[in-house]
Amino acid sequence: MSGIPLRARAAMTVGNGLAWMSRATGRGDGSVIGGRVAQVIEPRLLSKLARRRNVALVSATNGKTTTTRLVATALGELGAVATNEHGANMPSGHVTALAAQSRAAHAVLEVDEKYLPQVLRETQPQVVALLNLSRDQMDRATEINLLAKRWRDALATSASRVVANADDPLVAWAGLGAPSAVWVSAGQRWKEDSWCCPECGGHLKRETDPLWECPECGLRRPEPSWSVDHDTDTLTGPDGQEYPVRLHLPGDANRANAALALATVATFGMEPAVALPRMREVASVAGRYTSVDVAGVELRLLLAKNPAGWLESFTILDPPPCPVLLAVNARGPDGRDTSWLWDVDYSVLRGRQVLVLGERSTDLALRLDVDGVDFEVVPEGTVDAALRRLSSQWPKLTTVDVIANYTAFQQIRAAYGRVV
């Protein structure tokens, strides 16, 4: 901790102690409380802890936790990395992560979309990775075009290099405000939030995926130097060389995350041939994609917090007749407004056995009924109860997929020992 002022060191000591107490007493991982108290003692602690480090920020609506993990894992080849691996993505979580690894030369921080301008100013990162923007937590999140404008304005006054998904018009427009940008063609399955031009409001022309352009003002997709081919599971770098991705993490979304992660670590001088083998070691991220054995049944846990996330989860479900459990809560971290359920196309679940649980199971059940999906509500509200019901109907049941939003997902994780 050499070079850190006495007050900042005292704040770190108190924060680390509180984080340890939180973990020891089973109240949580301490990522928030430790950083929050430390910032009260030294309000400028985040900027002091980030000083003289190589910092990478990762922000998006979906995929930022996974991409942060992939970047941090790859950079581990260069030495110790400070990162908020538990997903505490606001400044208090960043303080906790940096304080816990005070000697690490590299830091990779997942950043909540709304906090990116503030964290950008305070950490002055070498690189900022921007993945996607879509509707999320409708009762408390700002309108996403306004969010993209705030990103663009903040990046315009920053010396950081941007690594951005060129296929997402909102992200690309924000990234075009930066002095320096690296463009990645990572794909965009969910397009319902980006049919209008963020520059002039005109209707975007999107006839050939992934190309897009505005006939009114001329805004168009930047030319990417990195691109991922989801059909062949390969990534093409700026030099034209192709690299097989072959992640343990499933789906196109994670392949896109890996492409952006590789472009990010390349700004630190790391080659894809070195970074990819380390990324392939990642099989689960904070419980996402974990499989847990429950009385001989493989339970696979998938997190989906908004329409874009649900759409991606549907693409990696085991094929029918594998049953599916759906769980939805509406607590503070989820957003209390569940109207977003009506933006999800649940018709893809027709023909499967679908069980519904969670505090807002009635809302979800109505949505499924409108889409013609047969379902059963689990009155007990637990996965164990759902599995008992399924086992009585499926004597040879071996696999069940679970899709849950944030707090429902955390409840399920806690019930099975917070598997990671």
C-alpha positions as a printed Julia matrix, in Angstrom:
420×3 Matrix{Float64}:
   0.0     0.0     0.0
   2.98    2.29   -0.47
   2.06    5.68   -1.89
  -1.48    5.55   -0.45
  -2.19    8.36    2.04
  -2.77    7.5     5.7
  -6.47    8.35    5.62
  -7.01    6.14    2.59
  -5.12    3.29    4.25
  -7.29    3.63    7.35
 -10.41    3.54    5.18
  -9.15    0.41    3.44
  -8.42   -1.31    6.75
 -11.9    -0.57    8.1
 -13.58   -1.56    4.83
 -11.67   -4.83    4.53
 -12.5    -5.63    8.16
 -16.22   -5.05    7.63
 -16.19   -7.13    4.46
 -14.53   -9.98    6.36
 -17.1    -9.73    9.17
 -19.96   -9.82    6.66
 -18.59  -13.02    5.14
 -17.79  -14.6     8.5
 -21.31  -14.02    9.82
 -22.96  -15.26    6.63
 -24.59  -11.91    5.86
 -23.08  -11.68    2.39
 -19.77  -11.43    0.57
 -19.06   -7.97    2.02
 -18.55   -6.36   -1.39
 -20.93   -3.49   -0.71
 -20.78   -2.73    3.02
 -16.97   -2.64    3.16
 -16.64   -0.23    0.26
 -19.55    1.94    1.39
 -18.09    2.58    4.85
 -14.59    3.06    3.44
 -15.9     5.77    1.11
 -17.48    7.59    4.06
 -14.05    7.76    5.69
 -12.3     8.78    2.45
 -14.71    9.98   -0.29
 -11.95    9.99   -2.94
 -10.82    6.45   -2.14
 -11.79    4.97   -5.5
  -9.57    7.35   -7.46
  -6.71    6.86   -5.02
  -6.93    3.06   -5.26
  -7.1     3.13   -9.07
  -4.04    5.35   -9.4
  -1.0     3.77  -11.08
  -2.96    0.67  -12.11
  -3.85   -0.63  -15.55
  -7.65   -0.46  -15.32
 -10.26   -1.97  -17.62
 -13.96   -1.16  -17.19
 -16.75   -3.36  -18.58
 -20.3    -2.04  -18.89
 -23.51   -3.24  -20.55
 -27.07   -4.26  -19.84
 -26.29   -7.95  -20.32
 -23.07   -9.94  -20.18
 -20.89   -7.59  -18.15
 -20.31  -10.02  -15.26
 -19.24  -12.79  -17.63
 -17.08  -10.53  -19.79
 -15.4    -9.08  -16.69
 -14.58  -12.61  -15.55
 -13.17  -13.54  -18.97
 -10.99  -10.42  -19.12
  -9.75  -10.83  -15.55
  -9.0   -14.52  -16.09
  -7.0   -13.8   -19.24
  -5.04  -10.94  -17.65
  -4.14  -13.28  -14.81
  -1.41  -14.47  -17.17
   0.3   -11.12  -16.5
   0.02  -11.24  -12.7
  -2.46  -10.47   -9.93
  -5.74   -8.84  -11.01
  -8.15   -6.9    -8.79
 -11.75   -7.51   -9.86
 -15.29   -7.38   -8.45
 -15.97  -11.02   -9.19
 -19.16  -11.12   -7.08
 -20.87   -8.56   -9.33
 -20.95   -5.57   -6.92
 -20.77   -3.13   -9.82
 -21.25    0.26   -8.18
 -18.44    2.4    -6.69
 -18.67    0.77   -3.25
 -18.03   -2.62   -4.86
 -15.14   -1.21   -6.88
 -13.52    0.16   -3.71
 -13.85   -3.24   -2.02
 -12.31   -5.04   -5.0
  -9.36   -2.66   -5.32
  -8.72   -2.61   -1.57
  -8.71   -6.4    -1.39
  -5.97   -6.56   -4.05
  -4.08   -3.39   -3.24
  -0.84   -4.58   -4.9
  -2.37   -5.88   -8.14
  -1.06   -3.97  -11.15
  -4.18   -4.72  -13.21
  -7.83   -4.14  -12.34
 -10.91   -5.28  -14.25
 -14.15   -3.74  -12.98
 -17.71   -4.5   -13.98
 -19.63   -1.2   -13.94
 -23.36   -0.59  -13.69
 -24.5     1.28  -16.79
 -25.72    4.32  -14.84
 -22.44    4.67  -12.94
 -20.09    4.4   -15.93
 -19.53    8.18  -16.37
 -18.66    8.6   -12.67
 -16.39    5.55  -12.5
 -14.74    6.58  -15.77
 -13.8     9.95  -14.27
 -12.56    8.5   -11.0
 -10.51    5.55  -12.29
  -9.21    6.95  -15.62
  -9.02    3.47  -17.17
  -6.83    2.4   -20.06
  -9.77    0.72  -21.77
 -13.57    0.64  -21.53
 -15.48   -2.31  -23.0
 -19.1    -1.62  -24.04
 -21.22   -4.64  -24.93
 -24.91   -3.74  -25.38
 -27.77   -1.54  -24.21
 -31.38   -2.62  -23.81
 -34.35   -1.99  -21.51
 -33.89   -3.12  -17.94
 -35.59   -2.45  -14.57
 -38.21   -0.18  -16.08
 -39.26    1.38  -12.76
 -35.86    2.8   -11.88
 -33.48    2.67  -14.86
 -33.17    5.72  -17.06
 -34.35    5.62  -20.67
 -31.61    3.88  -22.64
 -31.17    6.57  -25.3
 -30.45    9.04  -22.51
 -28.04    6.53  -21.0
 -26.22    6.19  -24.32
 -25.98   10.0   -24.51
 -24.38   10.12  -21.05
 -21.9     7.45  -22.1
 -21.05    9.38  -25.26
 -20.51   12.65  -23.41
 -18.33   11.02  -20.76
 -16.2     9.18  -23.31
 -15.67   12.35  -25.33
 -13.67   13.88  -22.47
 -11.76   10.71  -21.59
  -8.39    9.52  -22.82
  -9.51    5.88  -22.48
  -9.61    3.59  -25.47
 -13.05    2.13  -26.14
 -13.72   -1.47  -27.21
 -17.32   -1.54  -28.4
 -19.86   -3.78  -30.11
 -20.34   -2.23  -33.55
 -23.51   -4.25  -34.14
 -25.47   -2.45  -31.39
 -26.43    1.03  -32.69
 -26.75    2.6   -29.23
 -23.38    1.27  -28.1
 -21.72    2.24  -31.37
 -23.11    5.78  -31.19
 -21.83    6.13  -27.63
 -18.42    4.76  -28.61
 -18.15    7.1   -31.58
 -17.84    9.92  -29.09
 -14.5     8.58  -27.85
 -11.17    9.77  -29.28
 -10.05    6.17  -29.82
 -12.17    3.08  -30.44
 -11.75   -0.57  -31.4
 -14.83   -2.07  -33.04
 -16.02   -5.65  -32.61
 -18.73   -7.36  -34.63
 -20.2    -9.4   -31.78
 -23.82   -9.64  -32.98
 -27.11   -8.38  -31.56
 -29.98  -10.85  -31.21
 -32.32   -8.47  -29.32
 -33.04   -5.5   -31.6
 -36.31   -4.18  -30.2
 -34.61   -1.25  -28.47
 -32.58   -0.05  -31.44
 -34.82    0.55  -34.42
 -34.43    4.33  -34.22
 -31.28    6.33  -34.87
 -29.74    7.62  -31.63
 -28.36   10.64  -33.49
 -31.45   12.0   -35.26
 -34.37    9.74  -34.36
 -34.84    8.43  -37.89
 -35.78    4.81  -38.59
 -32.68    2.66  -38.95
 -32.26    0.53  -42.05
 -31.4    -3.01  -40.94
 -32.01   -5.14  -44.0
 -28.78   -7.16  -43.85
 -27.72   -8.33  -40.41
 -25.45   -7.16  -38.78
 -25.27   -4.01  -40.95
 -27.3    -0.97  -39.96
 -27.47    2.63  -41.09
 -29.64    5.73  -40.83
 -30.89    7.03  -44.22
 -31.66   10.39  -42.6
 -28.34   11.48  -41.05
 -25.87    8.9   -42.42
 -24.96    7.29  -39.09
 -23.9     3.73  -39.8
 -22.24    0.72  -38.28
 -18.49    1.29  -37.83
 -16.18   -1.07  -39.66
 -15.09   -3.75  -37.16
 -11.51   -4.93  -36.79
 -12.61   -7.97  -34.77
 -15.51  -10.24  -35.68
 -17.02  -13.43  -34.35
 -18.64  -16.11  -36.52
 -21.24  -17.83  -34.38
 -21.83  -20.6   -36.93
 -18.19  -21.74  -37.0
 -17.29  -20.7   -33.42
 -14.33  -18.68  -34.64
 -13.0   -15.19  -34.04
 -11.18  -13.17  -36.68
  -8.64  -10.64  -35.43
  -7.37   -7.4   -36.97
  -4.65   -9.29  -38.84
  -7.21  -11.57  -40.49
  -6.12  -14.62  -38.5
  -8.91  -16.9   -37.28
  -9.02  -18.34  -33.76
 -11.32  -21.14  -32.53
 -13.25  -19.89  -29.48
 -14.44  -23.2   -27.91
 -15.63  -21.84  -24.56
 -17.11  -23.98  -21.8
 -19.77  -21.28  -21.43
 -22.69  -21.94  -23.8
 -24.41  -19.85  -26.44
 -23.89  -17.03  -28.9
 -24.04  -14.42  -26.15
 -20.97  -15.85  -24.43
 -19.15  -16.15  -27.73
 -19.83  -12.44  -28.2
 -18.61  -11.77  -24.66
 -15.4   -13.62  -25.46
 -14.84  -11.62  -28.64
 -15.13   -8.34  -26.75
 -12.95   -9.72  -23.95
 -10.23  -10.7   -26.4
 -10.27   -7.27  -28.04
 -10.02   -5.75  -24.56
  -7.03   -7.79  -23.4
  -5.34   -7.09  -26.74
  -5.08   -3.44  -25.66
  -2.77   -4.68  -22.88
  -0.59   -6.47  -25.43
  -2.0    -9.98  -24.92
  -2.38  -12.21  -27.97
  -5.58  -14.25  -28.55
  -3.53  -17.45  -28.66
  -2.44  -16.74  -25.08
  -5.73  -15.36  -23.75
  -8.14  -17.94  -25.19
  -6.8   -21.0   -23.3
  -7.26  -19.11  -20.03
 -10.79  -18.05  -20.97
 -11.68  -21.65  -21.74
 -11.06  -22.48  -18.07
 -14.16  -20.5   -17.09
 -17.14  -22.86  -16.78
 -19.41  -20.85  -14.48
 -19.74  -17.19  -13.49
 -21.32  -16.36  -10.1
 -23.53  -19.43  -10.43
 -24.57  -18.78  -14.03
 -24.53  -21.93  -16.19
 -23.75  -24.06  -13.15
 -25.12  -27.59  -13.03
 -25.91  -29.03   -9.62
 -26.97  -32.6    -8.84
 -30.21  -32.77   -6.85
 -31.23  -36.34   -6.01
 -29.84  -37.61   -9.29
 -31.3   -34.81  -11.43
 -28.95  -32.35  -13.13
 -30.25  -28.84  -12.44
 -28.79  -26.21  -14.8
 -29.08  -22.61  -13.6
 -29.57  -19.76  -16.08
 -29.92  -16.09  -15.15
 -32.25  -13.85  -17.18
 -32.98  -10.34  -15.9
 -34.67   -8.64  -18.85
 -36.13   -9.44  -22.3
 -32.72   -9.64  -24.0
 -31.48  -12.05  -21.32
 -34.54  -14.3   -21.59
 -34.17  -14.44  -25.36
 -30.56  -15.62  -25.03
 -31.48  -18.17  -22.33
 -34.09  -19.75  -24.58
 -31.42  -20.44  -27.21
 -29.31  -22.6   -24.87
 -32.04  -24.71  -23.3
 -31.63  -28.44  -23.6
 -33.86  -29.76  -26.41
 -37.38  -31.01  -25.65
 -38.66  -32.85  -23.76
 -36.33  -31.39  -21.1
 -38.63  -29.61  -18.58
 -38.09  -25.94  -17.72
 -38.58  -24.14  -14.42
 -39.2   -20.38  -14.6
 -38.84  -18.15  -11.53
 -39.57  -14.42  -11.27
 -39.38  -12.05   -8.31
 -39.86   -8.28   -8.26
 -37.68   -7.0    -5.45
 -35.51   -3.91   -5.5
 -32.54   -5.46   -7.36
 -34.92   -6.93   -9.95
 -36.99   -3.82  -10.48
 -40.52   -3.92   -9.12
 -42.21   -3.38  -12.47
 -42.81   -6.7   -14.24
 -44.32   -5.2   -17.39
 -41.18   -6.28  -19.24
 -42.53   -9.85  -19.19
 -44.8    -8.8   -22.04
 -41.79   -8.0   -24.22
 -40.57  -11.6   -24.06
 -41.79  -14.11  -26.65
 -42.55  -17.23  -24.6
 -44.11  -19.12  -27.5
 -40.79  -20.92  -28.01
 -41.65  -22.93  -24.87
 -44.76  -24.5   -26.4
 -44.61  -28.28  -26.26
 -42.39  -28.34  -23.15
 -43.4   -29.02  -19.58
 -43.07  -25.63  -17.87
 -43.26  -25.09  -14.13
 -43.61  -21.6   -12.65
 -42.48  -20.33   -9.25
 -41.3   -17.14   -7.61
 -43.0   -14.23   -5.89
 -44.5   -13.01   -9.17
 -45.51  -16.43  -10.49
 -49.04  -15.19  -11.19
 -47.74  -12.43  -13.47
 -45.59  -14.93  -15.32
 -48.41  -17.48  -15.52
 -50.71  -14.95  -17.18
 -48.01  -14.08  -19.7
 -47.47  -17.75  -20.55
 -51.2   -18.32  -20.91
 -51.48  -15.48  -23.45
 -48.65  -17.04  -25.48
 -50.35  -20.45  -25.45
 -47.74  -22.15  -23.27
 -48.98  -24.94  -20.99
 -47.66  -24.53  -17.44
 -48.08  -25.54  -13.82
 -47.65  -23.17  -10.9
 -45.69  -24.65   -7.98
 -47.64  -23.52   -4.87
 -44.77  -24.3    -2.47
 -42.55  -21.94   -4.45
 -39.38  -24.06   -4.21
 -37.28  -25.9    -6.74
 -37.33  -29.01   -4.54
 -41.14  -29.06   -4.69
 -41.01  -28.63   -8.46
 -38.54  -31.52   -8.8
 -40.73  -33.77   -6.67
 -43.64  -33.02   -8.94
 -41.58  -33.69  -12.06
 -40.05  -36.89  -10.68
 -43.49  -38.33  -10.03
 -44.35  -37.77  -13.69
 -40.93  -38.56  -15.2
 -39.47  -41.72  -13.61
 -36.28  -41.33  -15.66
 -35.88  -37.57  -15.25
 -32.2   -36.61  -15.63
 -32.0   -32.91  -16.58
 -33.99  -29.77  -15.76
 -33.22  -26.22  -16.9
 -34.0   -23.31  -14.57
 -34.35  -19.72  -15.8
 -34.67  -17.11  -13.05
 -34.35  -13.38  -12.68
 -31.87  -11.85  -10.26
 -33.18  -12.35   -6.71
 -34.98  -15.57   -7.64
 -31.68  -16.84   -9.02
 -29.86  -15.88   -5.82
 -32.48  -17.66   -3.72
 -31.99  -20.84   -5.75
 -28.21  -20.55   -5.45
 -28.48  -20.14   -1.67
 -30.73  -23.19   -1.43
 -27.99  -25.33   -2.97
 -24.99  -23.88   -1.14
 -24.31  -20.9    -3.47
 -22.71  -23.11   -6.11
 -20.31  -21.22   -8.37
